[in-house]
Amino acid sequence: MTRSPAWHVRVEHAGSVLGAGFLVSAGTALTCAHVVQDVDRVTLRFPGAQGLGELAARVAARGPWGGQATDTGDVAVLALDRPVAVPPVSFAEPDGVREVREPPRLVAYGFPDGYGWEGAQTELRVTAARQLIHDEWNQAEYWSGHGQEPSYGFSGSAAMRAADGTVVGMVASYDPVVRNARIIPARVLARHVPALAELVPTPGCSAGEKRRLRELVELAERTGPLPVPMERLLLAVAAARGLALPAIRPAGLWQGVWHLLTEVPPAGGLVPLADLAVRIADQVADEELRRAFRAWAREHRARHDAPAPDGHRARRGVPAQALLPCDGEPRHGTASPDDGGGRARDGARVRGTAASGGSGAPLPWAPILVEVRRSGADGGAVIAEVSVYRGGTRVLVSERRLTAGRLRGWVLDRIDEAYEEITDGRPLIAFALPRSWLNKDVDQWTRRRGKEPPLGCSSPLVVLDHDRRSKGRQQFALRRVWEELDRLDGSPLHRVACSTSQGAAQLSVRLQDVRGPVGFSRPPTASRERTLYGAALDAPAPIVLWPRNGCPPGGPCTGSCAGSGFLDRIAERISRLPPGELPDVVFRLRKEAFLHEGPEPHWAAQVSLVWEDPRRFPDVRPLSHSPVG
């Protein structure tokens, strides 16, 4: 810089110089809170634009400074009575002082004794550049060890890079004994004055995005404290993404948001700020504000979504994965039940418009995952989480601890919100349930029975065994099994009839060599059936089907029972279709059963399907709520 910029400000009161400041917008300046601690109105002069004369200003806001030199938040906002035509400061990157091997030469313009009117400059450099004192200040010293000290009259002055004139922070204090000064970095200034966020550059988030997010945070804070404090919301995001928490507990919503904005930029498909916005939305009572937070998160995440990897469709079944006035996926056949398995004359699989959009190319799944587990803190409560997978990345929609009686309505509302997160592909709803809940009729869930179709008639729906999703050995085995299933053109059914005499251990060993779906004729409602189901899941069998209205528990059947009839018919439907298409097959069966008008219930009216391909549901992690917390 060859010339001092005009945005430097001298702060006066009753003819006496109080300190320095700098213009951040046409009508707003910053200084230290201790500079204006005893006054509400001040006079400003611009040494670099003397033609402006005196300008009156009021102290519009103060940071949380407590009056002591060691207190944080020593920042004040000055609102000019009239705007000025002076270009304001340009802030450097938040970590600009710390990112270079040699700290840059900094210049501060202050008004020490003897230079109260024209001002003087001092040259500084930041020591221990990668450290913050009390998570608030950079420590600075003279560049050459002699010359003008940043003594009284420099408080509130901008610390400007000599090379390019950008501002890295504000001089806050000076110790004449050890001859060190302290600088509040720009990112810390914006932590205390949220409106500065639009001016301080942050990687991965534009000024417009920050302005909108700040407005939403302010609206949320006006409604009162959230049920869950920001510290816990940040902890949930950090636990899910392996992120660092702020050194000091955030005092409010904005400080938590700003921590992620400045310390944790989007990278590798992870967008933690969007995750935090969703979690804030979960805690907001106002429905319109909740939707606004979710919309912001969705738009912000869309800017950072990683493109699908090349070759993701090379093989069938493999998935792709207003303070400042600042101006590869499964192939979905649509074969009818009586079209001979969906084969055309040339042996190719029929491509239907429902799965391909009429283009002939299969659409990938867009999985919506509903995870439910029991809460150890309350025997009648569960912990539920709804997520969407986009490009292989798990995107949180909502998470809540609630009573089991409220689960259905909450899940249906969150699934509606999950659809808003889907940008491409075909929805696949998956319920990851405790093993003892696998027989629940989640495919029949609806808000108004008789007035809207059940969930399983709106989208393909499968069930996952939550108990084995955290077991590495079983997940490894399931992935290996699916590598073989991807190469199969059919799904021969392995039957477990009512009359089976096999024990659980025998059945588990036998099913280790079975490639394809396993069908039970009875639901897991009795002790023996639950044991046999557990054996199949532990084998691990990736696909398990059964009728919830199958043979009741009891002794062995003759073979010509309702359960056996179900197995005969389901085998006929799936035997010539690849395993990756079974969610679609069962989806069509459920719609067929729902529309059935015969005197007897449709044989597939209560079909359940466990269909677990770990490649479609990566990033398995524990829920952020502690089950005993």
C-alpha positions as CSV (number, residue, x, y, z in Angstrom):
1,M,0.0,0.0,0.0
2,T,1.5,3.4,-1.0
3,R,-1.3,5.4,0.6
4,S,-3.3,5.2,3.8
5,P,-6.9,4.4,3.0
6,A,-9.6,6.8,4.0
7,W,-11.6,4.4,6.2
8,H,-9.5,5.1,9.3
9,V,-11.6,6.8,12.0
10,R,-10.7,8.9,15.0
11,V,-13.3,8.5,17.8
12,E,-13.9,11.6,20.0
13,H,-16.1,12.8,22.8
14,A,-16.5,16.4,24.1
15,G,-13.3,17.4,22.2
16,S,-11.1,14.5,23.6
17,V,-9.7,11.6,21.6
18,L,-11.0,8.3,22.9
19,G,-9.4,6.0,20.4
20,A,-9.5,4.7,16.9
21,G,-11.9,2.9,14.6
22,F,-12.6,1.9,11.0
23,L,-15.5,2.0,8.6
24,V,-17.1,-1.3,7.7
25,S,-20.0,0.1,5.7
26,A,-21.3,3.4,4.5
27,G,-23.0,4.0,7.8
28,T,-21.2,1.8,10.3
29,A,-17.8,1.8,12.0
30,L,-16.2,-0.5,14.6
31,T,-14.1,0.3,17.6
32,C,-13.4,-1.3,21.0
33,A,-16.1,-1.5,23.6
34,H,-13.7,0.0,26.2
35,V,-13.1,3.0,24.0
36,V,-16.8,4.0,24.3
37,Q,-17.6,2.4,27.6
38,D,-18.8,5.6,29.3
39,V,-20.6,7.3,26.4
40,D,-23.5,6.6,24.1
41,R,-22.7,9.1,21.4
42,V,-19.4,10.1,19.8
43,T,-17.9,12.3,17.1
44,L,-16.0,10.7,14.2
45,R,-13.3,12.2,12.0
46,F,-11.7,10.7,9.0
47,P,-8.0,11.7,8.8
48,G,-7.8,10.4,5.2
49,A,-11.0,12.3,4.1
50,Q,-10.8,15.5,6.0
51,G,-13.4,17.2,3.8
52,L,-16.1,15.1,5.6
53,G,-15.5,17.2,8.8
54,E,-17.2,15.9,12.0
55,L,-19.8,13.2,11.9
56,A,-22.0,12.2,14.8
57,A,-22.5,8.6,15.6
58,R,-24.3,6.6,18.3
59,V,-23.1,3.4,20.0
60,A,-25.5,0.9,18.4
61,A,-24.2,-2.3,20.0
62,R,-21.6,-3.6,22.3
63,G,-20.0,-7.0,22.6
64,P,-20.1,-9.0,25.8
65,W,-17.2,-7.2,27.3
66,G,-17.3,-7.1,31.1
67,G,-15.1,-4.2,31.8
68,Q,-11.8,-6.0,32.5
69,A,-8.8,-6.2,30.2
70,T,-9.0,-10.0,30.2
71,D,-12.7,-10.0,29.2
72,T,-13.7,-11.1,25.8
73,G,-16.0,-9.4,23.4
74,D,-14.3,-6.0,23.5
75,V,-16.0,-4.7,20.4
76,A,-18.6,-1.9,19.7
77,V,-20.6,-0.9,16.7
78,L,-21.0,2.8,15.8
79,A,-23.9,3.9,13.7
80,L,-23.2,7.1,11.8
81,D,-26.0,9.7,11.7
82,R,-25.5,9.9,7.9
83,P,-23.7,7.6,5.5
84,V,-20.5,8.6,3.9
85,A,-19.1,8.1,0.4
86,V,-15.9,6.4,1.7
87,P,-14.9,2.9,0.6
88,P,-15.0,0.7,3.7
89,V,-12.5,-1.9,4.7
90,S,-12.0,-5.2,3.0
91,F,-11.4,-8.1,5.4
92,A,-8.8,-10.8,4.7
93,E,-9.6,-14.5,4.9
94,P,-10.5,-15.4,8.5
95,D,-7.2,-17.3,8.9
96,G,-5.2,-15.0,6.7
97,V,-2.8,-14.0,9.6
98,R,-2.1,-17.7,10.4
99,E,-1.8,-19.4,7.0
100,V,1.6,-18.2,6.0
101,R,5.0,-19.3,7.3
102,E,6.1,-15.8,7.9
103,P,3.5,-13.5,9.6
104,P,2.7,-10.6,7.3
105,R,3.7,-7.0,8.1
106,L,0.7,-5.3,9.7
107,V,0.0,-1.6,9.9
108,A,-2.3,0.1,12.5
109,Y,-3.3,3.8,12.4
110,G,-3.9,5.2,15.9
111,F,-4.0,8.5,17.8
112,P,-1.5,8.3,20.7
113,D,-0.5,11.2,22.9
114,G,1.2,13.9,20.9
115,Y,-0.5,12.7,17.7
116,G,-4.1,13.0,18.7
117,W,-5.2,14.9,15.7
118,E,-3.1,13.8,12.7
119,G,-2.5,10.2,14.0
120,A,0.5,7.9,13.7
121,Q,1.2,4.5,12.4
122,T,2.8,1.4,14.0
123,E,4.0,-1.7,12.4
124,L,3.2,-5.1,14.0
125,R,3.6,-8.8,13.4
126,V,1.6,-11.6,15.0
127,T,3.6,-13.9,17.2
128,A,2.8,-17.6,17.6
129,A,0.7,-17.1,14.5
130,R,-1.2,-20.4,14.8
131,Q,-2.4,-19.7,18.3
132,L,-5.2,-17.7,19.8
133,I,-5.1,-16.4,23.4
134,H,-8.2,-17.4,25.2
135,D,-9.8,-18.2,21.8
136,E,-10.1,-14.5,21.3
137,W,-6.8,-12.6,20.5
138,N,-3.7,-12.8,18.4
139,Q,-0.6,-11.6,20.2
140,A,1.4,-9.0,18.3
141,E,4.7,-7.2,18.7
142,Y,6.6,-4.5,16.9
143,W,7.9,-5.5,13.5
144,S,11.4,-4.1,14.2
145,G,11.3,-3.9,18.0
146,H,11.4,-0.1,18.0
147,G,9.4,2.9,16.8
148,Q,5.9,3.9,17.6
149,E,4.2,1.7,20.2
150,P,0.5,0.8,19.8
151,S,-0.2,2.6,23.1
152,Y,-3.3,4.5,24.2
153,G,-5.1,5.8,21.2
154,F,-4.6,2.7,19.1
155,S,-7.4,0.8,20.6
156,G,-10.0,0.1,17.9
157,S,-7.7,0.6,15.0
158,A,-7.7,-1.8,12.2
159,A,-4.7,-4.2,11.8
160,M,-4.1,-3.9,8.1
161,R,-1.8,-6.0,5.9
162,A,0.8,-3.7,4.5
163,A,1.0,-5.7,1.3
164,D,-2.6,-5.5,0.1
165,G,-4.5,-3.3,2.5
166,T,-6.9,-6.0,3.7
167,V,-7.8,-6.0,7.4
168,V,-7.2,-9.0,9.6
169,G,-8.6,-7.7,12.8
170,M,-8.7,-4.9,15.4
171,V,-6.1,-3.7,17.9
172,A,-7.7,-4.2,21.3
173,S,-5.0,-3.7,24.0
174,Y,-1.3,-3.0,24.7
175,D,0.9,-4.0,27.6
176,P,3.8,-1.4,28.0
177,V,5.7,-3.7,30.3
178,V,6.1,-6.7,28.0
179,R,5.5,-4.4,25.0
180,N,2.9,-6.7,23.4
181,A,-0.4,-5.8,21.8
182,R,-3.5,-8.0,21.3
183,I,-5.5,-8.1,18.0
184,I,-9.0,-9.4,17.8
185,P,-9.1,-11.3,14.5
186,A,-11.9,-10.6,12.0
187,R,-13.4,-14.0,12.5
188,V,-13.7,-13.3,16.2
189,L,-15.2,-9.9,15.6
190,A,-17.9,-11.5,13.5
191,R,-18.5,-14.0,16.3
192,H,-19.5,-11.1,18.5
193,V,-21.1,-9.0,15.8
194,P,-23.1,-11.4,13.6
195,A,-23.8,-8.8,10.8
196,L,-20.0,-8.7,10.1
197,A,-20.3,-12.2,8.8
198,E,-21.3,-10.9,5.4
199,L,-18.1,-8.9,5.2
200,V,-15.6,-11.5,6.5
201,P,-14.7,-14.0,3.8
202,T,-15.5,-17.6,4.6
203,P,-14.7,-20.6,2.4
204,G,-17.7,-22.4,1.1
205,C,-20.4,-19.8,2.0
206,S,-21.3,-16.7,0.1
207,A,-22.3,-13.3,1.6
208,G,-25.9,-13.8,0.6
209,E,-26.0,-17.3,2.2
210,K,-24.6,-15.9,5.4
211,R,-27.0,-13.0,5.4
212,R,-30.0,-15.3,5.1
213,L,-28.7,-17.7,7.7
214,R,-28.0,-14.9,10.1
215,E,-31.6,-13.6,9.7
216,L,-32.9,-17.1,10.4
217,V,-30.8,-17.4,13.5
218,E,-32.0,-14.1,14.8
219,L,-35.6,-15.1,14.3
220,A,-35.0,-18.4,16.2
221,E,-33.3,-16.5,19.1
222,R,-36.3,-14.1,19.3
223,T,-38.6,-17.1,20.0
224,G,-36.6,-17.9,23.2
225,P,-34.1,-20.6,24.0
226,L,-34.2,-23.8,22.1
227,P,-35.1,-27.0,24.0
228,V,-31.6,-28.3,23.2
229,P,-28.7,-25.9,23.7
230,M,-26.3,-25.1,20.9
231,E,-23.5,-27.0,22.6
232,R,-25.4,-30.3,22.3
233,L,-26.4,-29.5,18.7
234,L,-22.7,-28.9,17.8
235,L,-21.7,-32.1,19.7
236,A,-24.2,-34.1,17.6
237,V,-22.8,-32.7,14.3
238,A,-19.2,-33.2,15.6
239,A,-19.9,-36.8,16.6
240,A,-21.5,-37.6,13.3
241,R,-18.7,-36.1,11.2
242,G,-15.6,-36.3,13.4
243,L,-15.2,-32.5,13.7
244,A,-13.5,-30.4,16.3
245,L,-15.6,-28.6,18.9
246,P,-15.0,-24.9,19.7
247,A,-12.5,-24.4,22.5
248,I,-15.0,-22.3,24.5
249,R,-18.7,-23.2,25.0
250,P,-20.8,-21.2,22.5
251,A,-22.9,-18.5,24.2
252,G,-25.7,-18.8,21.7
253,L,-26.9,-20.0,18.3
254,W,-24.8,-17.6,16.3
255,Q,-21.5,-18.5,17.9
256,G,-22.1,-22.2,17.1
257,V,-23.0,-21.4,13.5
258,W,-20.0,-19.1,13.1
259,H,-17.7,-21.8,14.4
260,L,-18.6,-24.1,11.6
261,L,-18.5,-21.3,9.1
262,T,-14.9,-20.3,9.9
263,E,-13.4,-23.5,11.3
264,V,-15.0,-26.3,9.4
265,P,-15.4,-25.6,5.7
266,P,-17.3,-28.1,3.5
267,A,-15.0,-30.8,2.3
268,G,-15.2,-34.3,0.9
269,G,-19.0,-34.2,0.4
270,L,-19.5,-33.3,4.1
271,V,-21.5,-30.1,4.7
272,P,-21.6,-29.7,8.5
273,L,-23.2,-26.3,8.5
274,A,-26.2,-27.8,6.6
275,D,-26.4,-30.6,9.2
276,L,-26.4,-27.9,12.0
277,A,-29.1,-25.9,10.3
278,V,-31.3,-29.1,10.1
279,R,-30.7,-29.8,13.8
280,I,-31.7,-26.2,14.7
281,A,-34.8,-26.6,12.5
282,D,-35.7,-29.7,14.6
283,Q,-35.8,-27.5,17.7
284,V,-37.8,-24.6,16.4
285,A,-41.5,-24.7,17.1
286,D,-42.6,-22.3,14.3
287,E,-43.4,-24.4,11.3
288,E,-42.5,-21.7,8.7
289,L,-39.2,-21.0,10.4
290,R,-38.4,-24.8,10.5
291,R,-39.1,-25.0,6.8
292,A,-36.9,-22.0,6.1
293,F,-34.0,-23.5,8.0
294,R,-34.4,-26.7,6.0
295,A,-34.6,-24.9,2.7
296,W,-31.4,-23.0,3.5
297,A,-29.7,-26.3,4.4
298,R,-30.9,-27.9,1.2
299,E,-29.7,-25.0,-1.0
300,H,-26.3,-24.8,0.8
301,R,-25.7,-28.5,0.6
302,A,-26.6,-28.5,-3.1
303,R,-23.7,-26.2,-3.8
304,H,-21.3,-28.7,-2.3
305,D,-22.7,-32.0,-3.4
306,A,-19.9,-34.1,-4.9
307,P,-20.6,-35.5,-8.4
308,A,-21.3,-39.1,-8.8
309,P,-18.1,-41.1,-9.4
310,D,-17.3,-42.2,-13.0
311,G,-18.4,-45.7,-13.9
312,H,-21.0,-46.0,-11.2
313,R,-23.4,-47.9,-13.5
314,A,-20.8,-50.2,-14.9
315,R,-22.5,-53.2,-13.3
316,R,-26.1,-53.9,-12.4
317,G,-26.9,-53.5,-8.8
318,V,-23.8,-51.4,-7.9
319,P,-24.9,-47.9,-6.6
320,A,-23.5,-44.5,-7.3
321,Q,-23.3,-43.0,-4.7
322,A,-30.0,-5.4,10.2
323,L,-27.1,-4.0,11.9
324,L,-24.9,-3.1,8.9
325,P,-26.5,-1.2,6.0
326,C,-24.3,-3.2,3.6
327,D,-25.0,-2.5,0.0
328,G,-24.7,-47.1,-10.1
329,E,-27.9,-48.6,-9.2
330,P,-30.3,-51.6,-9.5
331,R,-32.3,-52.1,-12.7
332,H,-35.9,-51.6,-12.0
333,G,-38.0,-53.8,-14.3
334,T,-41.7,-53.1,-14.6
335,A,-42.7,-56.5,-15.9
336,S,-46.3,-57.5,-15.2
337,P,-46.9,-60.6,-13.1
338,D,-47.7,-62.7,-16.1
339,D,-45.1,-61.5,-18.6
340,G,-42.8,-64.5,-18.2
341,G,-40.4,-62.8,-15.9
342,G,-39.9,-59.6,-17.9
343,R,-37.8,-61.0,-20.6
344,A,-37.9,-59.7,-24.2
345,R,-37.2,-61.8,-27.2
346,D,-33.5,-61.0,-27.2
347,G,-33.1,-61.9,-23.5
348,A,-32.7,-58.3,-22.4
349,R,-34.7,-57.1,-19.4
350,V,-37.7,-55.0,-20.1
351,R,-37.2,-51.3,-19.2
352,G,-40.3,-49.6,-17.9
353,T,-41.1,-45.9,-17.7
354,A,-41.7,-45.9,-14.0
355,A,-38.1,-46.8,-13.3
356,S,-36.3,-45.2,-16.2
357,G,-38.3,-42.0,-16.8
358,G,-39.1,-43.4,-20.3
359,S,-35.4,-43.1,-21.5
360,G,-34.6,-46.8,-21.2
361,A,-31.8,-46.1,-18.7
362,P,-32.3,-47.2,-15.1
363,L,-32.7,-44.6,-12.4
364,P,-30.6,-45.0,-9.3
365,W,-32.2,-45.4,-5.9
366,A,-32.5,-42.4,-3.7
367,P,-32.7,-44.1,-0.3
368,I,-34.7,-42.6,2.7
369,L,-33.5,-44.3,5.9
370,V,-35.6,-44.3,9.0
371,E,-33.6,-45.6,12.0
372,V,-35.4,-46.5,15.2
373,R,-33.9,-47.8,18.4
374,R,-35.1,-48.1,22.0
375,S,-34.1,-45.4,24.4
376,G,-32.5,-46.6,27.6
377,A,-33.4,-43.4,29.3
378,D,-37.1,-44.2,29.2
379,G,-38.6,-47.6,28.6
380,G,-41.5,-46.1,26.7
381,A,-39.4,-43.9,24.4
382,V,-37.5,-44.5,21.2
383,I,-34.8,-42.6,19.3
384,A,-35.7,-42.0,15.7
385,E,-33.6,-40.5,12.9
386,V,-34.6,-39.9,9.3
387,S,-31.9,-39.4,6.6
388,V,-31.5,-39.3,2.9
389,Y,-28.6,-40.6,0.9
390,R,-27.3,-38.4,-1.9
391,G,-24.2,-39.4,-3.9
392,G,-23.4,-41.9,-1.1
393,T,-23.5,-39.2,1.6
394,R,-25.9,-39.4,4.4
395,V,-27.9,-36.2,4.8
396,L,-29.8,-35.8,8.1
397,V,-33.5,-34.8,7.9
398,S,-34.5,-35.0,11.5
399,E,-33.7,-36.8,14.8
400,R,-35.8,-37.0,17.9
401,R,-36.4,-38.9,21.1
402,L,-40.1,-39.5,21.5
403,T,-42.7,-41.9,22.8
404,A,-43.5,-45.0,20.8
405,G,-47.1,-43.8,20.5
406,R,-46.0,-40.6,18.6
407,L,-43.5,-42.4,16.4
408,R,-45.8,-43.1,13.4
409,G,-47.0,-39.5,12.9
410,W,-43.5,-38.1,13.4
411,V,-41.9,-40.5,10.9
412,L,-44.5,-39.8,8.3
413,D,-44.0,-36.1,8.6
414,R,-40.2,-36.5,8.4
415,I,-40.5,-38.7,5.3
416,D,-42.4,-35.9,3.6
417,E,-39.6,-33.6,4.4
418,A,-37.1,-36.2,3.2
419,Y,-38.6,-36.1,-0.2
420,E,-37.6,-32.4,-0.4
421,E,-34.0,-33.5,-0.1
422,I,-34.1,-35.8,-3.1
423,T,-32.6,-34.2,-6.2
424,D,-32.3,-37.3,-8.4
425,G,-33.2,-41.0,-8.4
426,R,-36.1,-43.0,-7.3
427,P,-37.1,-43.1,-3.6
428,L,-36.6,-46.3,-1.6
429,I,-37.8,-46.1,2.0
430,A,-35.9,-48.3,4.4
431,F,-36.8,-48.8,8.1
432,A,-33.9,-49.9,10.2
433,L,-35.7,-51.5,13.2
434,P,-34.7,-53.4,16.3
435,R,-34.9,-57.1,15.6
436,S,-37.9,-57.5,17.8
437,W,-39.8,-54.9,15.7
438,L,-39.2,-56.4,12.3
439,N,-42.8,-57.7,12.1
440,K,-44.3,-54.2,12.5
441,D,-46.6,-53.2,9.6
442,V,-44.6,-50.0,8.7
443,D,-45.6,-50.5,5.1
444,Q,-49.3,-50.0,6.2
445,W,-48.6,-46.7,8.1
446,T,-50.8,-43.8,7.1
447,R,-52.1,-40.7,8.8
448,R,-55.8,-41.1,7.8
449,R,-56.7,-44.7,7.2
450,G,-59.2,-45.0,4.3
451,K,-58.4,-41.5,3.0
452,E,-54.9,-41.9,1.8
453,P,-52.8,-44.9,0.6
454,P,-50.5,-46.6,3.0
455,L,-46.8,-45.8,2.9
456,G,-45.9,-49.1,1.2
457,C,-48.2,-48.2,-1.7
458,S,-46.5,-44.9,-2.3
459,S,-42.9,-46.0,-2.7
460,P,-40.8,-49.2,-2.6
461,L,-40.3,-50.0,1.1
462,V,-38.0,-52.5,2.8
463,V,-36.9,-53.3,6.3
464,L,-33.4,-53.5,7.7
465,D,-32.2,-55.3,10.8
466,H,-30.8,-52.5,13.0
467,D,-29.1,-55.0,15.3
468,R,-26.7,-56.2,12.6
469,R,-26.0,-52.8,11.0
470,S,-23.4,-52.0,13.5
471,K,-21.7,-55.4,13.3
472,G,-18.7,-55.2,11.0
473,R,-18.4,-59.0,10.3
474,Q,-22.0,-59.2,9.2
475,Q,-21.9,-56.1,7.1
476,F,-18.7,-57.4,5.4
477,A,-20.4,-60.7,4.7
478,L,-23.5,-58.9,3.3
479,R,-21.3,-56.9,0.9
480,R,-19.6,-60.0,-0.3
481,V,-23.0,-61.8,-0.8
482,W,-24.3,-58.9,-2.9
483,E,-21.2,-59.0,-5.1
484,E,-22.5,-62.5,-6.1
485,L,-26.2,-61.5,-6.2
486,D,-25.4,-58.7,-8.7
487,R,-24.4,-61.4,-11.2
488,L,-27.7,-63.3,-10.9
489,D,-30.6,-63.0,-13.2
490,G,-33.0,-64.8,-10.9
491,S,-34.0,-65.1,-7.2
492,P,-34.8,-68.7,-6.4
493,L,-36.5,-68.8,-3.0
494,H,-35.1,-70.9,-0.1
495,R,-38.1,-72.0,1.9
496,V,-38.4,-72.3,5.7
497,A,-41.7,-74.1,6.0
498,C,-43.8,-74.5,9.1
499,S,-42.8,-78.1,9.4
500,T,-39.0,-77.4,9.6
501,S,-37.3,-79.2,12.4
502,Q,-34.0,-77.4,12.1
503,G,-32.6,-75.6,15.0
504,A,-31.4,-72.1,14.9
505,A,-27.6,-72.9,14.7
506,Q,-28.2,-75.5,11.9
507,L,-30.4,-73.0,9.9
508,S,-27.8,-70.3,10.2
509,V,-25.0,-72.6,8.9
510,R,-27.2,-73.8,6.1
511,L,-28.1,-70.3,5.0
512,Q,-24.5,-69.3,4.7
513,D,-24.4,-71.1,1.4
514,V,-27.7,-69.8,0.2
515,R,-27.6,-67.0,-2.4
516,G,-30.9,-65.4,-2.8
517,P,-34.1,-64.7,-0.7
518,V,-35.2,-66.7,2.3
519,G,-38.9,-67.2,2.7
520,F,-40.7,-68.0,6.0
521,S,-44.2,-69.2,6.2
522,R,-44.8,-67.9,9.7
523,P,-44.3,-64.4,11.1
524,P,-41.8,-64.0,13.9
525,T,-44.4,-63.8,16.7
526,A,-43.5,-66.8,18.8
527,S,-40.3,-67.6,20.5
528,R,-39.2,-70.4,18.1
529,E,-40.0,-68.3,15.0
530,R,-38.1,-65.3,16.5
531,T,-35.1,-67.6,17.1
532,L,-35.2,-68.9,13.5
533,Y,-35.5,-65.5,12.1
534,G,-32.5,-64.4,14.1
535,A,-30.5,-67.3,12.8
536,A,-31.4,-66.3,9.2
537,L,-30.4,-62.7,9.8
538,D,-27.1,-63.7,11.5
539,A,-26.2,-66.0,8.6
540,P,-26.4,-63.3,7.2
541,A,-29.3,-63.5,4.8
542,P,-29.6,-60.3,2.8
543,I,-33.2,-60.9,1.7
544,V,-36.0,-62.3,3.9
545,L,-39.7,-62.4,3.1
546,W,-42.7,-63.6,5.2
547,P,-46.5,-63.0,5.5
548,R,-47.5,-61.2,8.7
549,N,-50.8,-63.1,8.3
550,G,-49.1,-66.4,7.7
551,C,-49.6,-69.6,9.7
552,P,-50.1,-68.8,13.4
553,P,-47.5,-70.2,15.9
554,G,-48.1,-73.8,16.9
555,G,-47.2,-77.3,15.9
556,P,-46.1,-78.4,12.4
557,C,-48.5,-78.1,9.5
558,T,-49.4,-80.6,6.8
559,G,-47.8,-78.4,4.1
560,S,-51.0,-77.1,2.5
561,C,-51.4,-74.1,4.8
562,A,-51.6,-70.3,4.3
563,G,-47.9,-69.8,4.8
564,S,-47.0,-72.5,2.2
565,G,-49.4,-70.9,-0.3
566,F,-47.7,-67.5,0.3
567,L,-44.3,-69.1,-0.4
568,D,-45.5,-70.8,-3.6
569,R,-46.9,-67.5,-5.0
570,I,-44.0,-65.3,-3.9
571,A,-41.5,-67.8,-5.5
572,E,-43.4,-67.6,-8.7
573,R,-43.2,-63.8,-8.8
574,I,-39.5,-63.4,-7.9
575,S,-37.8,-66.5,-9.2
576,R,-36.8,-65.1,-12.6
577,L,-36.0,-61.6,-11.5
578,P,-32.6,-60.3,-10.2
579,P,-32.4,-59.7,-6.4
580,G,-31.8,-56.0,-6.9
581,E,-35.3,-55.7,-8.4
582,L,-37.2,-57.3,-5.4
583,P,-38.2,-53.9,-3.7
584,D,-40.0,-53.0,-6.9
585,V,-41.7,-56.4,-7.1
586,V,-43.0,-56.2,-3.6
587,F,-44.0,-52.6,-4.2
588,R,-46.2,-53.7,-7.1
589,L,-47.6,-56.6,-5.0
590,R,-48.6,-54.2,-2.2
591,K,-50.5,-52.0,-4.7
592,E,-52.1,-55.0,-6.2
593,A,-53.2,-56.2,-2.8
594,F,-54.5,-52.7,-1.8
595,L,-56.6,-52.6,-4.9
596,H,-57.9,-56.2,-4.5
597,E,-61.7,-56.4,-4.3
598,G,-62.3,-60.1,-3.9
599,P,-64.2,-61.8,-1.1
600,E,-60.9,-63.0,0.5
601,P,-57.9,-60.9,1.4
602,H,-55.1,-60.8,-1.2
603,W,-52.4,-63.3,-0.5
604,A,-49.8,-60.5,-0.4
605,A,-51.8,-58.1,1.7
606,Q,-49.3,-58.3,4.6
607,V,-46.0,-59.1,3.0
608,S,-42.8,-58.0,4.8
609,L,-39.4,-57.7,3.1
610,V,-36.0,-57.5,4.7
611,W,-33.7,-56.3,1.9
612,E,-30.3,-55.1,3.0
613,D,-27.6,-54.0,0.7
614,P,-25.0,-52.2,2.9
615,R,-23.6,-50.4,-0.2
616,R,-26.8,-48.4,-0.5
617,F,-26.7,-47.3,3.1
618,P,-23.1,-46.4,4.0
619,D,-21.8,-44.3,6.8
620,V,-23.4,-46.4,9.5
621,R,-22.9,-44.6,12.8
622,P,-24.5,-44.5,16.2
623,L,-27.3,-42.0,16.8
624,S,-26.1,-38.8,18.3
625,H,-28.4,-39.1,21.3
626,S,-27.0,-41.3,24.0
627,P,-29.5,-44.2,24.7
628,V,-29.1,-43.6,28.4
629,G,-28.6,-39.8,28.3
